[in-house]
Amino acid sequence: MTASDYDSFANAYAADNESNLFNAYYERPEMLRLAGDVSGRRILDAGCGSGPLTAALRAQGAVVTGFDASTAMVALARQRLGDDADVHVADLGAPLPFGDDEFDDVVASLVLHYLEDWAGPLTELRRVLKPGGRLILSVIHPSVYAIVYPEADYFALTRYSEEYTFDGQSAVLTYWHRPLHAVTAAFAAAGFRIATVSEPPPAADTPPGLLPPGLAEGRSFLCFLFFVLEAA
């Protein structure tokens, strides 16, 4: 997947992201919970998309800079946040346009699983973090791949694609599966220490109609995996 792929369905994806189960009532609330009190903290939103997490963090008093590889997504983020918002077009797979030790925290929502190589991106995110700063991130839970593709080799780094419908528009997203031990090894190699691992339930205010059949309210389910990493 490239930035231009997201450009082609940015509006549909952003609209769907506002109210669906997985983003609005599962991933985003957990990222905010893990971030905790962010008042006055300088935060980088890596892969900010149309800016919903940027906006939520800013509303809680953080000073937020965002970037995304998709020009269309950045345009939507500026519409949401205002023309003076500190939002950039930048690629996590390339050197980032920020200084060393510039941020207290980095948030990376559902970004890393699009990348084959994690070494360069994680090294860059570590570089822009202050010593002791936090990288708060979410990825597709590695076990989901094993469940959906039981004949595949769970332990192999594997590229795969899936088709989705966002706000009535079909789109294909391409991911890179890596086993859990490869995930944690990449964090350590880049100079991070794992402080928290989370497998949460949906938010308490999730409309019952959004929950999968048979899932009791407040019960966790396999979907995304969350980490809080500390810059060593």
C-alpha positions in Angstrom: 0.0 0.0 0.0 1.2 3.5 -0.8 0.1 7.0 0.3 -1.8 7.4 -3.0 -3.9 4.3 -2.1 -5.3 6.2 0.9 -5.6 9.3 -1.2 -8.2 7.5 -3.3 -10.6 6.7 -0.5 -9.5 9.3 2.2 -13.0 10.9 2.6 -14.8 7.5 2.9 -12.2 6.2 5.4 -12.3 9.3 7.5 -16.1 9.3 7.6 -16.2 5.6 8.7 -13.5 6.2 11.3 -15.7 8.8 13.1 -18.3 6.3 14.4 -17.3 2.7 13.8 -16.6 0.1 16.5 -13.0 -0.5 15.9 -11.7 3.1 15.7 -14.2 5.2 17.5 -15.2 2.9 20.4 -12.1 0.6 20.7 -8.8 1.9 19.4 -9.0 5.6 19.9 -10.4 5.4 23.5 -7.7 3.0 24.5 -5.0 5.2 23.0 -6.3 8.1 25.0 -6.5 6.0 28.2 -3.0 4.9 27.8 -1.8 8.4 27.2 -3.3 9.6 30.5 -2.9 13.2 31.5 -1.3 14.9 28.5 -1.8 18.5 29.5 1.2 20.6 28.4 3.0 17.6 26.8 4.4 17.9 23.3 3.1 15.0 21.3 3.8 13.7 17.7 0.9 11.9 16.1 2.7 9.6 13.6 0.3 8.6 10.8 -2.4 11.0 12.0 -4.8 10.4 9.1 -7.7 12.9 9.2 -6.7 14.0 12.7 -9.3 12.5 15.2 -6.7 11.5 17.7 -4.7 14.7 17.2 -7.9 16.6 18.0 -8.7 14.6 21.1 -5.2 15.0 22.5 -5.2 18.7 21.7 -8.6 19.0 23.5 -7.0 17.5 26.6 -4.3 20.2 26.6 -1.5 18.6 24.6 0.6 20.5 22.0 0.3 18.1 19.1 2.2 17.9 15.8 0.9 15.4 13.2 2.0 13.9 10.0 0.8 11.4 7.4 2.0 10.1 4.1 -1.3 10.8 2.4 -1.8 14.3 1.1 -5.5 13.8 1.1 -5.5 12.7 4.7 -3.4 15.7 5.8 -5.8 18.0 4.0 -8.7 16.5 5.9 -6.8 16.9 9.2 -6.2 20.6 8.4 -10.0 21.0 7.8 -10.7 19.5 11.2 -7.9 21.2 13.1 -7.6 24.6 11.4 -5.3 25.9 8.7 -2.7 26.8 11.3 -2.5 23.3 12.7 1.0 21.8 12.8 0.3 18.9 10.4 2.7 17.7 7.7 3.0 15.4 4.8 5.8 13.0 5.7 6.6 9.3 5.3 7.4 7.2 8.4 9.6 5.1 6.1 11.9 8.0 5.6 13.8 10.4 7.8 11.3 12.6 9.7 11.4 16.4 9.5 11.7 16.9 13.2 14.6 17.5 15.6 16.2 15.2 18.1 14.6 14.9 21.5 11.7 17.1 20.3 8.6 15.3 21.8 7.5 14.1 25.2 5.3 11.4 23.5 4.7 9.8 20.1 1.4 8.1 19.3 1.2 5.8 16.4 -2.3 4.4 15.8 -2.6 1.4 13.5 0.4 2.5 11.4 3.3 0.0 11.8 1.5 -3.0 10.4 1.6 -1.3 7.0 5.4 -1.4 6.9 7.7 -4.3 6.0 10.7 -2.8 7.8 10.3 -1.5 11.3 13.9 -0.8 12.1 14.2 2.6 10.4 10.8 3.9 11.5 11.2 2.9 15.1 14.7 4.4 15.2 13.4 7.7 13.8 10.6 7.7 16.4 13.1 7.0 19.2 15.3 9.9 17.8 12.6 12.5 18.0 11.6 11.4 21.6 13.1 13.0 24.7 14.9 10.5 26.9 12.3 8.7 28.9 9.6 9.7 26.5 6.8 7.3 25.5 5.8 5.7 22.2 2.1 4.7 22.5 1.0 2.5 19.6 -1.5 0.0 18.3 -1.2 -2.7 15.7 -3.3 -5.5 14.5 -3.0 -8.3 17.0 -0.6 -10.9 15.6 -2.9 -13.8 16.7 -5.7 -12.5 14.4 -3.6 -13.5 11.4 -3.3 -17.0 12.7 -7.0 -17.2 13.3 -8.1 -15.8 9.9 -5.4 -17.6 7.9 -5.0 -20.9 9.8 -3.0 -22.5 7.0 -0.4 -19.7 6.9 2.9 -19.7 8.6 2.4 -17.5 11.7 6.1 -17.2 12.3 6.9 -15.8 8.9 7.0 -12.1 8.0 4.1 -12.1 5.5 2.4 -9.5 3.2 -1.3 -9.9 2.8 -4.3 -7.8 1.6 -7.9 -7.5 2.7 -10.9 -5.7 1.1 -13.1 -3.4 3.2 -16.0 -1.1 2.7 -15.7 2.4 4.2 -18.8 4.6 4.1 -20.0 2.7 1.1 -16.7 2.7 -0.8 -14.6 -0.4 -1.3 -10.9 -0.3 -0.7 -8.1 -2.8 -0.4 -5.5 -2.4 2.5 -2.2 -4.3 2.5 -0.5 -5.3 5.7 2.6 -7.0 7.0 2.1 -9.7 9.6 4.9 -10.4 12.0 4.8 -12.8 15.0 4.8 -11.4 18.5 8.4 -12.2 19.2 9.4 -10.2 16.1 7.3 -7.2 17.3 9.0 -7.1 20.7 12.4 -7.7 19.3 12.0 -4.7 17.0 11.1 -2.5 19.9 14.2 -3.5 21.9 16.5 -3.1 18.9 15.3 0.5 18.5 16.0 1.4 22.1 12.6 1.0 23.7 11.5 -0.8 26.9 7.9 -2.2 27.1 6.1 -0.5 29.9 2.5 -1.7 29.2 0.8 -4.2 27.0 -3.0 -3.9 26.6 -5.8 -6.1 25.1 -8.8 -3.9 26.1 -12.6 -4.3 25.9 -14.5 -1.7 23.8 -15.3 1.6 25.5 -18.1 1.6 28.1 -20.2 3.9 25.9 -20.1 1.6 22.9 -23.7 1.4 21.4 -24.9 -2.2 21.8 -25.7 -2.4 18.1 -22.1 -2.0 17.2 -20.9 -5.1 19.2 -20.4 -8.4 17.3 -23.1 -11.0 18.0 -22.5 -12.9 21.1 -20.0 -10.4 22.6 -21.0 -9.4 26.1 -20.7 -5.7 27.0 -17.4 -5.0 28.6 -15.7 -8.1 27.3 -12.4 -8.0 25.5 -12.0 -9.6 22.0 -9.0 -10.2 19.8 -8.5 -7.2 17.4 -5.7 -4.8 18.1 -2.7 -5.0 20.5 -1.5 -1.9 22.3 1.9 -1.0 23.8 3.3 1.8 25.8 7.1 1.9 25.2 9.6 4.0 27.0 12.7 5.5 25.3 15.6 3.9 27.1 
